[in-house]
Amino acid sequence: MTAGIVIIGGGQAAGWAAKTLRDQGWQGELSVVADEPWDFYERPPLSKAALLETSPAMPHLFSGDVLSALNITWYRPQRAEAILRDEKVVVLNSGERLPYQQLLIATGGRARLPGAAWQEHPQVYTLRHWEDARRLKQRLAECRSLAVVGGGWIGLEIAASARRLGIAVTVFEQQAALCQRSVSAPVSAALLQMHQQQGVTLHCACGPISLADDGGLPVIACGGQAQRFDAVVVGIGVDLNLELARQADLAIEQGIVVDAQGRTSDPAIFAAGDVAQHPDYRLCLQSWAFAQNQAISTARAMLDASAAGYSDAPWLWSDQYQHNIQILGIPQPDGETVVRRSQNSELFFTLKTDGTLSQLVAFNDARTIKLAKRWMAAGRVLQDIPLADPDFSLMSLR
């Protein structure tokens, strides 16, 4: 077998990397190892359209014609079991050996569960794959009460979708506030109010959460109280699929350490998407934008060592009820000021001590997010600007 480029992973990062390699002129062998049987697809619709639409379509990244033109040799559903760096070979669970010139690891993550009992209970669900969404949708059709364990973005999106279906929803969050690790306290409070207005019951700072069974139905106990539900969805984050990188002895911190071009500690191996640590922020970001844009940048660098690297500020969004919530940047732990601006939309500016912007959270205001990307890139000082004044034109800061 001729050595070419091998991509391990079948998600969004892998898909955009494969397309970019072909778009940039790679004509050699292009192999993709994927543990799911489907073509590349997006995950954001799994918590929304896939649960709400009568006959949801799989959210494929590319049309059939585009995918066919990529001329991919698929190995699916299969797993890569080992990377033999000295031989430049990937070993599959089938025993097959794939030689590579260059290798891209885009293995993503798997939904985290609190323990074995949660894994085994038939009415406990996670939402990471298309099959997860299909199973959950079937259960929601006959569900009257739903517990969501985890008050992060995926948990809140599922809660919003379930409320639209008329299901009574209770959210349990161990932390003191919703989405506490990714937004400031005022934003967490706004999220709490939004869900309460939609009839969601929320328990934050509830301490350890346990699972029991009552006649086949799950019972959630938290803060000394127990309640039975028709189903439970766990959304407490992901465990990154770093086993291959560890086996290959690549440098790992939070995730696989990569430079701005996506290159790991082995110059022939690259990483993209969830498992790749942001080169500037040194965090792993589970976001659509990072999975796509960092993968595109990395694929270009695989073919051109002089290609520009990836340095975008973290950016994600969440659709809940009638709101589009966009989050740009990451708040710093100390010494920051949050400025709230309310008019037709809600904006939360988080400023560093030097007056520059560390984060903007915008409810239904994509235009200001675009402006803020420029402010961040330029290091613009905003502390003396009347951001909270709804009569002040933010467009004047272009």
C-alpha positions in Angstrom: 0.0 0.0 0.0 1.3 3.4 -0.9 1.9 5.7 2.0 -0.2 8.9 1.9 -2.1 11.0 4.4 -4.1 9.2 7.1 -6.8 10.9 9.1 -7.9 9.2 12.3 -11.4 10.4 13.1 -14.6 10.9 11.2 -16.1 14.1 12.7 -16.2 17.7 11.7 -12.5 18.4 12.1 -11.6 15.3 10.1 -14.0 16.2 7.3 -12.8 19.8 6.9 -9.2 18.6 6.9 -9.9 16.1 4.2 -11.7 18.6 2.0 -9.0 21.2 2.5 -6.3 18.8 1.6 -8.0 18.1 -1.7 -8.9 21.7 -2.3 -5.2 22.6 -1.8 -4.1 20.1 -4.4 -3.2 16.9 -2.6 -3.7 14.1 -5.1 -2.1 11.2 -3.2 -3.7 8.5 -1.1 -6.2 9.9 1.5 -7.4 7.5 4.1 -9.9 8.1 6.9 -10.3 5.8 9.9 -13.7 6.3 11.6 -15.4 4.4 14.4 -18.9 5.4 13.1 -20.4 4.1 9.8 -21.6 7.5 8.5 -20.0 10.2 6.4 -18.7 13.3 8.1 -21.5 15.2 9.9 -22.0 18.2 12.3 -22.8 17.8 16.0 -24.6 21.1 16.9 -27.9 20.0 15.3 -28.0 16.9 17.6 -29.3 18.8 20.5 -31.8 20.8 18.5 -33.1 19.8 15.0 -32.4 16.2 15.5 -34.6 16.1 18.6 -37.3 18.5 17.4 -38.0 17.8 13.7 -40.4 15.0 12.8 -38.1 13.3 10.4 -34.6 14.9 11.0 -32.0 14.4 8.3 -28.4 13.6 9.3 -26.5 16.9 9.2 -23.9 15.9 6.7 -21.0 18.2 6.2 -20.9 17.8 2.4 -23.1 16.7 -0.4 -22.7 13.3 -1.9 -21.0 14.8 -5.0 -18.5 16.8 -2.9 -17.8 13.8 -0.8 -17.3 11.5 -3.8 -14.8 14.0 -5.3 -12.7 13.7 -2.2 -11.8 10.2 -3.2 -11.3 8.9 0.3 -10.4 5.4 1.2 -12.6 4.7 4.2 -11.8 2.3 7.1 -15.1 2.2 9.0 -16.4 1.4 11.5 -12.9 0.7 12.7 -10.5 2.0 15.3 -6.9 2.9 15.2 -5.2 0.8 18.0 -1.6 2.0 17.7 0.7 4.5 16.0 4.1 3.1 15.2 6.1 6.3 14.8 9.4 4.7 13.8 7.7 2.8 11.0 5.1 5.6 10.2 2.3 3.0 10.4 -1.1 3.1 12.0 -2.4 -0.3 13.2 -6.2 -0.9 13.1 -8.3 -3.1 15.3 -8.7 -5.4 12.3 -5.0 -5.9 12.3 -4.5 -3.9 9.1 -1.5 -1.6 8.9 -1.8 1.8 7.2 1.5 3.4 6.2 1.5 7.2 6.2 3.6 10.1 5.1 1.7 12.4 7.4 -0.9 11.6 10.0 -3.7 13.8 11.4 -5.3 12.8 14.8 -8.9 14.1 15.0 -10.3 11.6 17.4 -12.6 14.0 19.4 -14.0 12.9 22.7 -16.6 10.7 24.3 -19.4 11.7 26.6 -18.5 11.5 30.3 -20.7 9.7 32.8 -20.4 9.8 36.6 -20.0 6.0 37.0 -20.9 2.5 36.0 -24.5 2.6 37.2 -25.2 5.5 34.9 -23.7 3.6 32.0 -25.9 0.6 32.6 -29.3 2.3 33.3 -31.5 2.0 30.2 -33.1 5.4 30.7 -29.9 7.4 31.1 -28.8 9.1 27.9 -25.8 11.1 26.6 -25.7 13.1 23.4 -22.5 12.9 21.4 -23.3 10.9 18.2 -26.1 10.6 15.7 -27.2 7.3 17.3 -27.4 9.0 20.7 -29.8 11.6 19.2 -32.0 9.0 17.6 -32.3 7.0 20.8 -33.1 10.2 22.9 -35.6 11.4 20.4 -37.5 8.1 20.6 -37.6 8.4 24.4 -38.6 12.1 24.5 -41.7 11.2 22.4 -43.1 9.3 25.4 -41.5 11.3 28.1 -43.3 13.6 30.6 -40.4 14.4 32.9 -36.7 14.8 32.1 -33.7 15.3 34.3 -30.7 17.0 32.8 -27.5 16.5 34.8 -25.1 19.2 33.9 -25.8 22.9 33.5 -23.3 23.5 30.7 -24.1 24.4 27.1 -25.1 20.9 25.9 -27.3 20.4 29.0 -29.1 23.8 28.5 -29.7 23.1 24.8 -31.3 19.8 25.6 -33.4 21.4 28.3 -34.6 24.0 25.8 -35.5 21.4 23.2 -37.3 19.3 25.7 -39.3 22.3 26.9 -40.3 23.0 23.3 -41.7 19.5 23.3 -43.8 20.2 26.4 -41.7 18.1 28.7 -41.2 19.1 32.4 -37.4 19.6 32.8 -35.2 19.8 35.9 -31.6 20.7 35.6 -29.0 19.6 38.2 -25.7 21.4 38.3 -23.0 20.7 40.9 -21.3 24.1 40.3 -22.6 27.3 41.8 -23.7 28.7 38.4 -24.6 27.6 34.9 -21.8 27.4 32.4 -19.5 28.6 35.2 -16.2 27.6 33.6 -16.9 29.5 30.4 -18.7 32.7 31.2 -18.9 35.4 33.9 -21.3 35.4 36.8 -23.7 37.9 35.2 -24.0 35.8 32.1 -24.7 32.7 34.3 -27.4 34.6 36.0 -29.0 35.7 32.7 -29.0 32.0 31.5 -30.7 31.0 34.8 -33.4 33.6 34.4 -34.0 32.7 30.8 -34.6 29.0 31.6 -36.7 29.8 34.7 -38.9 31.9 32.5 -39.4 28.9 30.2 -40.5 26.8 33.2 -37.3 24.8 33.8 -36.6 23.9 37.4 -32.9 24.4 38.1 -30.8 23.2 41.1 -27.3 24.8 41.2 -24.6 24.1 43.8 -26.5 20.9 44.7 -23.4 18.9 45.6 -23.0 15.2 44.7 -25.6 13.8 42.4 -26.6 10.1 42.7 -28.6 7.7 40.6 -31.0 5.0 41.8 -33.8 3.0 40.1 -37.5 2.7 40.8 -39.3 0.2 38.7 -37.0 0.8 35.7 -37.2 4.6 36.0 -34.2 6.6 37.1 -34.2 8.5 40.4 -31.9 11.4 40.9 -30.9 12.4 44.4 -29.3 15.8 45.1 -29.1 17.9 48.2 -31.0 15.5 50.3 -34.0 15.2 48.0 -34.8 12.5 45.5 -37.1 12.6 42.4 -38.1 10.0 39.8 -38.0 10.9 36.1 -39.0 9.3 32.9 -35.4 9.8 31.5 -32.1 11.4 32.4 -29.7 13.1 30.1 -26.1 13.5 31.3 -24.2 16.5 29.9 -21.2 16.9 32.1 -18.6 17.3 29.4 -16.4 14.9 27.5 -13.3 12.7 28.0 -10.9 13.4 25.2 -9.8 10.4 23.1 -6.1 10.8 23.9 -5.2 7.2 24.2 -3.5 7.0 20.8 -1.5 10.1 21.4 -0.4 8.8 24.7 0.5 5.4 23.2 2.6 7.2 20.6 4.3 9.3 23.3 3.3 12.6 21.9 3.4 15.7 24.1 0.1 16.1 26.0 -1.1 18.7 28.5 -4.8 19.3 28.6 -4.9 17.8 25.1 -2.4 17.1 22.4 0.2 19.9 22.3 0.3 21.5 18.9 1.9 24.6 17.4 -0.1 27.2 15.4 0.1 24.9 12.3 -1.4 22.0 14.2 1.9 20.1 14.3 2.5 17.8 17.3 5.9 16.9 18.9 6.4 14.6 16.0 6.8 16.6 12.8 4.9 14.0 10.7 1.9 14.0 13.0 -0.7 16.7 13.3 -3.8 17.1 15.5 -7.1 18.9 15.0 -10.4 19.5 16.7 -11.3 18.7 20.3 -8.1 16.8 21.1 -5.8 19.6 19.9 -4.9 22.1 22.5 -5.4 25.7 21.3 -1.8 27.0 20.6 -2.3 30.3 22.4 -4.9 29.7 25.1 -3.5 26.2 25.9 -7.1 24.9 26.4 -9.1 22.2 24.5 -12.1 23.8 23.0 -15.2 21.8 22.1 -16.6 24.3 19.6 -17.8 24.1 16.0 -15.6 27.0 15.0 -12.4 25.6 16.4 -13.1 22.1 14.9 -13.6 23.6 11.5 -11.2 26.5 11.3 -8.3 25.0 13.1 -8.6 21.8 11.0 -8.6 23.9 7.8 -5.5 25.8 9.0 -3.8 22.5 9.9 -4.5 20.8 6.6 -3.0 23.7 4.7 0.1 23.5 6.9 0.4 19.8 6.2 1.0 20.7 2.5 2.8 24.0 2.9 5.2 24.5 5.8 5.0 28.3 5.3 1.2 28.4 5.6 -0.3 30.8 8.2 -1.0 29.3 11.6 -4.2 29.3 13.7 -4.6 32.0 16.4 -8.3 32.8 16.4 -9.9 33.7 19.8 -12.3 31.0 21.1 -15.8 31.4 19.6 -18.9 29.3 20.1 -22.6 29.8 20.0 -25.7 28.1 21.5 -29.3 28.3 20.2 -31.8 28.1 23.1 -35.5 28.9 22.7 -35.6 32.0 20.5 -32.1 33.1 21.4 -28.9 32.9 19.6 -26.1 33.2 22.2 -22.6 33.8 20.9 -19.5 33.7 23.2 -16.2 35.2 22.0 -13.1 34.7 24.2 -12.6 33.3 27.7 -12.9 35.3 30.9 -9.8 35.5 33.1 -10.1 34.5 36.8 -9.2 37.7 38.5 -9.5 41.5 38.3 -12.0 41.8 35.5 -14.9 44.0 35.0 -18.2 43.0 33.4 -20.2 45.7 31.6 -23.8 44.8 30.6 -25.6 46.6 27.8 -29.3 46.0 27.3 -31.4 47.3 24.5 -32.8 45.1 21.7 -30.2 42.5 22.7 -28.2 41.7 25.7 -24.4 42.2 25.6 -21.9 41.3 28.4 -18.4 42.8 27.9 -15.7 41.4 30.1 -12.7 43.7 30.3 -9.2 42.8 31.6 -7.4 45.1 34.0 -5.7 46.8 31.1 -9.1 47.7 29.5 -8.9 45.2 26.6 -11.6 42.7 25.9 -11.3 39.2 27.2 -14.8 38.0 26.4 -18.0 39.2 24.8 -21.3 37.3 25.2 -24.0 38.5 22.9 -27.7 37.4 23.0 -29.1 37.9 19.5 -26.4 40.2 18.2 -24.0 38.6 15.8 -22.9 42.0 14.4 -21.3 43.1 17.6 -19.4 39.8 17.8 -17.8 40.5 14.5 -16.8 43.9 15.7 -15.4 42.4 18.9 -13.2 40.0 16.9 -11.5 43.1 15.5 -11.1 44.7 18.9 -9.5 41.6 20.3 -7.1 41.2 17.3 -6.1 44.9 17.6 -5.9 44.9 21.5 -8.2 47.8 21.6 -8.6 49.5 25.0 -12.3 49.8 25.9 -12.4 50.8 29.5 -13.2 54.5 29.0 -15.8 53.8 26.3 -19.5 54.0 27.4 -20.3 50.4 26.4 -23.3 50.2 28.7 -25.0 53.2 27.1 -27.6 51.9 24.6 -27.5 55.2 22.8 -23.8 54.9 22.2 -23.1 53.5 18.7 -20.8 50.5 18.9 -20.4 50.7 15.1 -18.4 53.9 15.7 -15.6 51.7 17.1 -15.1 50.0 13.8 
